[in-house]
Amino acid sequence: MDLILNNDVVPAINQVEFHPYFQQSKAEEVMREYGVQMEAWSPLGHGGDVLLDEVLADIAGKYGKTVAQIILKWDIQRRIVTIPKSVHSERIDANIDVFDFQLSEDDMKKINALDSGRFIADLRDVELVKRLNELKIR
Ligand SMILES: NC(=O)c1ccc[n+]([C@@H]2O[C@H](COP(=O)([O-])OP(=O)(O)OC[C@H]3O[C@@H](n4cnc5c(N)ncnc54)[C@H](OP(=O)(O)O)[C@@H]3O)[C@@H](O)[C@H]2O)c1
């Protein structure tokens, strides 16, 4: 909000933590209101528990897709830009193979209901923020 109110140019995109367990709906609403595109970081929950979620596994079985593919499709249908990370070529291929099906309204709602506010990175943690700022991009 500070960036929007104190600059002449409204940011075009804002990358924030976003996955089924941490959906930041209020932030999404504000970004939409000001025309800022929301982008997910850690869309697959950093490869953690969310990939083992039973609700997601049920939905995945129904569509013949993986849990990762279901999450990525849910991002796209929610109009959230999503760029998952993998070092495995077969996963990279699978992660983009999400354009041959559509999640039903009912399944979208089931995934929306998984929001437990459980985040991965606490950006109020001063030491974490210092460590992130020390990272060098090669
Ligand atoms: N702006 C920021 O502060 C910020 C912070 C964090 C992340 N990000 C960005 O967000 C993106 C991704 O973040 P992330 O790496 O934290 O998390 P992520 O994309 O949520 O998850 C990556 C993890 O999931 C695994 N994975 C990927 N595809 C999979 C699949 N199909 N099935 C099972 N496991 C799969 C990966 O393992 P393998 O590699 O072994 O396949 C890796 O451990 C990156 O572009 C990153 O730069 C930005």
The ligand as an ORCA input file, in Angstrom:
! r2SCAN-3c Opt
* xyz 0 1
  N       9.885    -12.957     -3.695
  C      10.265    -13.746     -2.710
  O      10.559    -13.340     -1.596
  C      10.265    -15.227     -2.942
  C      10.395    -16.106     -1.877
  C      10.351    -17.462     -2.118
  C      10.199    -17.903     -3.408
  N      10.086    -17.035     -4.427
  C       9.930    -17.501     -5.825
  O       8.836    -18.393     -5.936
  C       9.156    -19.465     -6.831
  C       9.082    -20.813     -6.219
  O       9.290    -20.787     -4.840
  P       9.756    -22.020     -3.964
  O      10.930    -22.679     -4.580
  O       9.848    -21.545     -2.595
  O       8.588    -22.991     -3.923
  P       7.551    -23.848     -4.804
  O       7.584    -23.604     -6.255
  O       6.322    -23.669     -4.043
  O       8.079    -25.307     -4.534
  C       9.304    -25.759     -4.998
  C       9.498    -27.128     -4.369
  O       8.488    -28.016     -4.824
  C       9.088    -29.118     -5.481
  N       8.281    -29.400     -6.675
  C       8.182    -28.649     -7.795
  N       7.322    -29.207     -8.670
  C       6.871    -30.337     -8.087
  C       5.978    -31.349     -8.482
  N       5.378    -31.319     -9.684
  N       5.732    -32.375     -7.634
  C       6.327    -32.409     -6.425
  N       7.191    -31.496     -5.981
  C       7.464    -30.453     -6.807
  C      10.486    -28.700     -5.818
  O      11.354    -29.804     -5.741
  P      12.353    -30.167     -6.941
  O      13.081    -28.910     -7.322
  O      13.239    -31.198     -6.302
  O      11.499    -30.708     -8.048
  C      10.817    -27.710     -4.695
  O      11.248    -28.417     -3.526
  C      10.539    -19.182     -7.320
  O      10.383    -18.545     -8.546
  C      11.121    -18.281     -6.247
  O      12.124    -17.407     -6.765
  C      10.118    -15.704     -4.215
*
